[in-house]
Amino acid sequence: MLIRGEVVKFLGLPGKRVQDLRRLLCQGGRYRVIIISIGSNDLCNVHRRPTDVVRELLSLAEHLLCAGTTRVVICQLLRRSSTSHFVGLSLPQYNTRIDVTNNLLENEIHKSANPALRFWKHHHSVLGSRRLHTDGVHLTHSGMKGFRRSIIDALCA
């Protein structure tokens, strides 16, 4: 796809975790800009803490920047409205973990003062339970359209 005259590749990896993405990106070619939207599946595991996920995301971003990527954008994790995809956590516990992770990510990225690393907050067209499919986890068609627009905005920001 061309966006503002640049070739852009979108890659979706359903059900993946941060370590899965790390393995994929570290063996592939270099990209100028990488936008990362991952981490919520990591938090489905009751033993994974928000600080663990933030550390892994920041480590991945640092690795990518050191390998020649000029900008890494880490997207806000999305809340869910169903516990159907995880065990051992209630929905309020899970969504609290999402909120804590987002706050930690935003604060750590801001503290780093690295202009090549950014935190992206999604537009309201992506957020909220009405944007989620009946499974309470995946985005609806209109939610995906909003997500796509938000990713393009993050790319162009």
C-alpha positions as CSV (number, residue, x, y, z in Angstrom):
1,M,0.0,0.0,0.0
2,L,1.2,3.5,-0.7
3,I,0.7,6.2,1.9
4,R,2.0,9.7,1.1
5,G,4.2,8.1,-1.6
6,E,5.8,5.6,0.7
7,V,5.4,1.8,0.6
8,V,3.8,0.6,3.8
9,K,3.4,-3.0,4.9
10,F,0.8,-4.0,7.4
11,L,1.4,-7.3,9.2
12,G,-1.2,-8.9,11.5
13,L,-0.1,-11.8,13.7
14,P,-3.2,-13.0,15.6
15,G,-2.6,-14.3,19.1
16,K,1.0,-13.4,19.2
17,R,3.0,-12.1,22.1
18,V,5.9,-9.7,22.4
19,Q,8.5,-12.4,22.2
20,D,6.9,-13.8,19.0
21,L,7.2,-10.4,17.4
22,R,10.8,-10.0,18.6
23,R,11.8,-13.3,16.9
24,L,10.0,-12.2,13.7
25,L,11.4,-8.7,13.5
26,C,14.9,-9.6,14.5
27,Q,15.3,-12.1,11.7
28,G,13.6,-10.0,9.0
29,G,14.8,-7.0,7.0
30,R,15.1,-3.6,8.5
31,Y,12.2,-1.2,8.3
32,R,12.5,2.6,8.5
33,V,9.4,2.9,10.8
34,I,7.8,0.2,12.9
35,I,4.5,0.6,14.7
36,I,3.9,-2.0,17.3
37,S,0.5,-3.0,18.6
38,I,1.0,-5.9,20.8
39,G,1.0,-6.9,24.5
40,S,-2.6,-7.6,25.5
41,N,-2.2,-11.4,24.9
42,D,0.9,-11.3,27.2
43,L,-1.3,-9.9,30.0
44,C,-3.8,-12.8,29.6
45,N,-1.3,-14.8,31.6
46,V,-1.8,-14.3,35.3
47,H,1.9,-14.7,35.9
48,R,2.9,-11.9,33.5
49,R,3.0,-8.4,35.1
50,P,2.5,-5.1,33.3
51,T,6.1,-4.2,34.2
52,D,7.3,-7.4,32.4
53,V,5.4,-6.5,29.2
54,V,6.6,-2.9,29.3
55,R,10.2,-4.0,29.8
56,E,9.9,-6.4,26.8
57,L,8.3,-3.8,24.6
58,L,11.0,-1.2,25.4
59,S,13.7,-3.7,24.9
60,L,12.3,-4.7,21.5
61,A,12.1,-1.0,20.6
62,E,15.7,-0.3,21.7
63,H,16.9,-3.3,19.7
64,L,15.0,-2.2,16.6
65,L,16.4,1.4,16.9
66,C,19.9,0.1,17.4
67,A,19.5,-2.1,14.3
68,G,18.7,0.8,12.0
69,T,15.0,1.5,12.4
70,T,14.6,5.3,12.6
71,R,11.3,5.4,14.5
72,V,9.4,2.9,16.7
73,V,5.8,3.7,17.8
74,I,4.3,1.6,20.5
75,C,0.5,1.7,20.5
76,Q,-1.8,1.8,23.4
77,L,-3.1,-1.6,24.4
78,L,-6.9,-2.0,24.1
79,R,-9.2,-3.1,26.8
80,R,-11.6,-6.1,26.4
81,S,-15.1,-6.8,27.4
82,S,-14.9,-10.5,27.8
83,T,-12.8,-13.0,29.7
84,S,-13.3,-15.8,27.1
85,H,-9.7,-15.7,26.0
86,F,-7.9,-15.9,29.3
87,V,-7.9,-17.9,32.5
88,G,-7.2,-16.9,36.1
89,L,-8.2,-13.2,35.8
90,S,-11.4,-11.4,36.1
91,L,-12.3,-8.8,33.5
92,P,-11.7,-5.9,35.9
93,Q,-8.3,-7.3,36.8
94,Y,-7.4,-7.7,33.2
95,N,-8.5,-4.2,32.2
96,T,-6.7,-2.8,35.2
97,R,-3.5,-4.5,33.9
98,I,-4.1,-2.9,30.5
99,D,-4.5,0.5,32.0
100,V,-1.4,0.1,34.2
101,T,0.6,-1.1,31.2
102,N,-0.5,1.8,29.1
103,N,0.4,4.3,31.9
104,L,3.8,2.7,32.4
105,L,4.6,2.6,28.7
106,E,3.6,6.2,28.2
107,N,5.6,7.4,31.3
108,E,8.7,5.4,30.4
109,I,8.7,6.5,26.8
110,H,8.2,10.1,27.9
111,K,11.1,9.8,30.4
112,S,13.4,8.4,27.8
113,A,13.1,11.6,25.8
114,N,14.1,9.7,22.7
115,P,12.4,11.3,19.7
116,A,12.7,8.1,17.8
117,L,10.5,6.3,20.3
118,R,6.8,7.2,20.7
119,F,3.7,6.1,22.5
120,W,0.5,6.3,20.5
121,K,-2.9,6.8,22.0
122,H,-5.6,5.5,19.7
123,H,-8.5,7.7,18.5
124,H,-11.9,7.2,20.1
125,S,-13.0,5.4,16.9
126,V,-11.0,2.4,18.1
127,L,-11.7,2.5,21.9
128,G,-14.7,1.3,23.8
129,S,-16.7,-1.9,24.1
130,R,-19.0,-0.9,21.3
131,R,-16.0,-1.2,18.9
132,L,-15.5,-4.8,20.0
133,H,-17.0,-7.8,18.2
134,T,-19.4,-10.0,20.2
135,D,-16.5,-12.0,21.5
136,G,-15.4,-9.0,23.5
137,V,-11.8,-9.2,22.3
138,H,-11.5,-8.5,18.5
139,L,-12.5,-5.3,16.8
140,T,-15.6,-5.0,14.7
141,H,-15.4,-4.0,11.1
142,S,-15.9,-0.3,12.0
143,G,-13.4,-0.7,14.9
144,M,-10.9,-2.1,12.4
145,K,-11.5,0.8,10.1
146,G,-10.8,3.1,13.0
147,F,-7.7,1.1,14.0
148,R,-6.3,1.3,10.4
149,R,-6.9,5.1,10.4
150,S,-5.2,5.4,13.8
151,I,-2.2,3.4,12.6
152,I,-1.9,5.5,9.5
153,D,-2.1,8.6,11.7
154,A,0.6,7.2,14.0
155,L,2.8,6.6,10.9
156,C,2.3,10.1,9.6
157,A,2.7,11.9,13.0
